[in-house]
Amino acid sequence: MVPALLKIVIAGGFGVGKTTLVGAVSEIPPLTTEEYLTTAGAGTDCLTGVEDKTTTTVSMDFGRISFRHPQPMVLFLFGTPGQERFLFLWDDLTHGAIGAVVLVDTRRLEAGFTAVDYFEQRGLPFVVAVNDFDDAPHRYTPTEVRHALELPKQVPVVLCDARDTRSAAAVLTTLVSHALSRSRSDARPGAGSPPLRARP
């Protein structure tokens, strides 16, 4: 059976672990566009909470992973830059994608709003993956994260470790299942577009 070829976007704020997740799960050496942070960006890029970060994605990350169950498929992973000044690249990176993973860090949860709003406004299915950093002072449940991000109940929220291959792969399978379920729901006769949420 010829595998389905599916495009997935990995998005989220600055320093939440997007490059790490793509690298952890990719079956090929991932393509990264990491560049060193310099003093020239000090007034633009907020390093609060990620003071030890020395590099940043300036274009995209790319990886690939194959699944055999429940059906053969190959996922092409495109990681977005995290800073809002690179938001103009997101339109090209998300073109043709079946869905997105919004990776968040509970130490800086507010950084996830940009990605959540972006995919909601475009009607693209997405899941929120909470990257559990070792030095996070608190652990939060998916329900608490859902409430904090004002997510509708149909958006899956999962916990993960972006460094762990199995954990990252589980996030991707959750997204594929969600996107396929949404596609079948939208294809039903009389089904309209999902309502968009406007944050006050």
C-alpha positions, 0 to 999 in steps of 0.5 A: 500500500502506498503511504499517505504523505502528510505535512505537519507544522510544529509551532509555538513561542520562542525557545519552547522546544520545536527544534528539539522535538523535530530532531527527536522524532525525525528518522532522517538527519533534520534540516535546521536553520539555527543561528547564534543569538547576538546583541543586535537582537537583544532589544527584539527577542525577549529571553526571559525564562530562556536566558541560557538559549544561544541559538534560534531558528531563523527560517524553519526546521524540517524532519520526516517520520514514517508510521505503519499503523493504523495505516502507512503514512509519512509525515513531513515536519516543518518547524516554524521560527518562534519570534513574532518578527518571523510570523510572515514565514508561517503562511508558506510553512503551513500551506498544504498542512493537515494540521499543527502542533502548538508546543508550549512551555508552562513557564511562559504560557503566554507565548503560546497565544500567537500560535493558537490564534494563528491556527484558529483564524485559519481553521487549521486543526491543531493540538497543544503539546505541553513540553515539561521542562525539568526546571519548571517550578510547577506541573500543570494538568492538561485541563489547567492549560486548556483553561489558561489558553482559553481552548475549546474542548475539541482541541486536544491538550497533551503532555510531552517531553520534546527530547523523547522520541516516543513522547514526540511521536505520540503527539504527532499521532494525536494530531493526525487522529484529530485532523482526520476526525475533523476532516470527516466531520467537516465532510458530513452533509450540512457541516459548516466551518468551525466557529472562530473564537475572538479573544477580547 
